[in-house]
């Protein structure tokens, strides 16, 4: 087991190494939709590429989620297969968001032998989600809330 400081240092080294292998600016929070973000996640069991939809207004959150759900076939056939769609995803802090993600199991941020596998997974899946978003962002942004 790592101490808290060692674990933080290892995670920092992981993200630096990822940025060096794939030196580009990722879309992440710059979607032009408030509380709609692309995220990377990794721990000692899995790596994930996520779309988190987190407006406080549930109607807005569900409207964005349903827009993406309407594009699910295109998204999975042309960009990323094996996505998980969850309209009501509960965070540890009790907040309800909508989340769409793809994950790779059996990898660990604590084991450097997995880093290249995780980096390649992150790059492939996030790049595909960004291409999808670039093509369909106007449709996704166009929601009507009563």
C-alpha positions as CSV (number, residue, x, y, z in Angstrom):
1,X,0.0,0.0,0.0
2,X,1.1,3.5,-0.7
3,X,0.9,6.3,1.8
4,X,-1.4,9.2,0.9
5,X,1.6,11.3,-0.3
6,X,3.0,8.5,-2.4
7,X,-0.3,7.9,-4.0
8,X,-0.7,11.6,-4.8
9,X,2.8,11.7,-6.2
10,X,2.1,8.6,-8.4
11,X,-1.1,10.1,-9.7
12,X,0.7,13.4,-10.5
13,X,3.4,11.4,-12.4
14,X,0.7,9.5,-14.2
15,X,-1.0,12.7,-15.5
16,X,2.3,14.3,-16.5
17,X,3.2,11.1,-18.4
18,X,-0.2,11.1,-20.1
19,X,0.2,14.7,-21.1
20,X,3.7,14.0,-22.5
21,X,2.5,11.0,-24.5
22,X,-0.6,12.8,-25.9
23,X,0.3,16.5,-25.8
24,X,-2.9,18.2,-26.9
25,X,-5.7,20.3,-25.4
26,X,-8.7,18.2,-24.5
27,X,-12.2,19.6,-24.6
28,X,-13.1,18.6,-21.1
29,X,-15.0,21.5,-19.5
30,X,-14.9,23.8,-22.5
31,X,-18.2,22.5,-24.0
32,X,-20.0,25.8,-24.0
33,X,-22.7,24.1,-22.0
34,X,-22.8,24.9,-18.3
35,X,-22.2,21.8,-16.1
36,X,-21.7,19.5,-19.1
37,X,-18.1,18.1,-19.2
38,X,-15.9,15.4,-20.5
39,X,-13.7,13.7,-17.9
40,X,-11.0,11.2,-17.4
41,X,-11.1,8.9,-14.4
42,X,-8.7,6.2,-13.2
43,X,-8.2,4.3,-10.0
44,X,-6.7,0.9,-9.1
45,X,-9.4,-1.2,-10.8
46,X,-10.5,0.7,-13.9
47,X,-10.1,3.6,-16.3
48,X,-13.1,5.6,-17.6
49,X,-13.8,8.3,-20.1
50,X,-17.0,10.1,-19.0
51,X,-19.6,12.6,-20.0
52,X,-21.0,14.2,-16.9
53,X,-24.2,16.2,-17.1
54,X,-24.7,18.0,-13.8
55,X,-27.0,21.0,-14.0
56,X,-28.8,21.7,-10.7
57,X,-32.0,21.9,-12.7
58,X,-33.2,18.3,-13.2
59,X,-35.2,19.2,-16.2
60,X,-32.1,20.7,-17.9
61,X,-30.0,17.7,-16.9
62,X,-32.6,15.2,-18.3
63,X,-33.1,17.2,-21.5
64,X,-29.3,17.1,-22.3
65,X,-29.2,13.4,-21.4
66,X,-32.2,12.6,-23.6
67,X,-30.5,14.5,-26.5
68,X,-27.5,12.2,-26.2
69,X,-29.7,9.2,-25.8
70,X,-31.4,10.1,-29.1
71,X,-28.0,10.0,-30.7
72,X,-27.0,6.7,-29.0
73,X,-27.1,4.6,-32.2
74,X,-24.9,7.0,-34.1
75,X,-22.6,7.5,-31.1
76,X,-22.1,3.7,-30.6
77,X,-21.9,2.7,-34.3
78,X,-19.6,5.6,-35.5
79,X,-17.7,6.7,-32.5
80,X,-17.5,4.6,-29.3
81,X,-19.2,1.3,-28.6
82,X,-19.9,-0.2,-25.2
83,X,-21.1,3.0,-23.6
84,X,-23.1,3.0,-20.4
85,X,-25.9,5.5,-20.3
86,X,-27.3,6.3,-16.8
87,X,-29.9,9.0,-16.5
88,X,-29.8,9.1,-12.7
89,X,-26.2,8.4,-11.5
90,X,-25.7,9.0,-7.8
91,X,-22.3,10.5,-6.7
92,X,-20.8,9.6,-3.3
93,X,-21.8,13.1,-2.1
94,X,-25.5,12.3,-2.8
95,X,-25.8,14.5,-5.8
96,X,-27.7,13.1,-8.8
97,X,-26.2,13.6,-12.2
98,X,-26.5,12.0,-15.6
99,X,-23.5,10.1,-16.8
100,X,-22.4,8.4,-20.0
101,X,-19.1,6.5,-19.9
102,X,-16.9,3.8,-21.3
103,X,-14.5,1.9,-19.1
104,X,-11.6,-0.5,-19.2
105,X,-11.4,-2.9,-16.3
106,X,-8.3,-4.7,-15.0
107,X,-6.0,-1.7,-15.1
108,X,-4.4,0.3,-12.2
109,X,-3.0,3.8,-11.9
110,X,-0.6,2.4,-9.2
111,X,1.0,0.0,-11.6
112,X,3.2,1.7,-14.2
113,X,3.0,-1.4,-16.4
114,X,-0.6,-0.4,-17.2
115,X,0.0,3.3,-17.9
116,X,0.5,3.0,-21.7
117,X,-2.7,0.8,-21.9
118,X,-4.6,3.5,-20.0
119,X,-3.1,6.4,-22.0
120,X,-4.1,4.7,-25.3
121,X,-7.6,4.0,-24.0
122,X,-8.0,7.6,-22.8
123,X,-6.7,9.0,-26.1
124,X,-8.8,6.7,-28.3
125,X,-12.1,7.1,-26.4
126,X,-11.9,10.8,-25.6
127,X,-10.8,11.7,-29.1
128,X,-13.8,9.8,-30.5
129,X,-16.2,11.5,-28.0
130,X,-14.8,14.9,-28.9
131,X,-15.3,14.2,-32.6
132,X,-18.9,13.1,-31.9
133,X,-19.5,16.3,-29.9
134,X,-17.9,18.5,-32.5
135,X,-20.4,17.1,-35.1
136,X,-23.5,17.2,-32.9
137,X,-22.9,20.0,-30.3
138,X,-25.5,22.3,-31.9
139,X,-28.2,19.6,-31.7
140,X,-27.2,18.8,-28.1
141,X,-27.2,22.5,-27.0
142,X,-30.6,23.1,-28.5
143,X,-32.9,22.1,-25.6
144,X,-36.2,23.6,-24.5
145,X,-37.1,23.9,-20.9
146,X,-40.7,24.9,-20.1
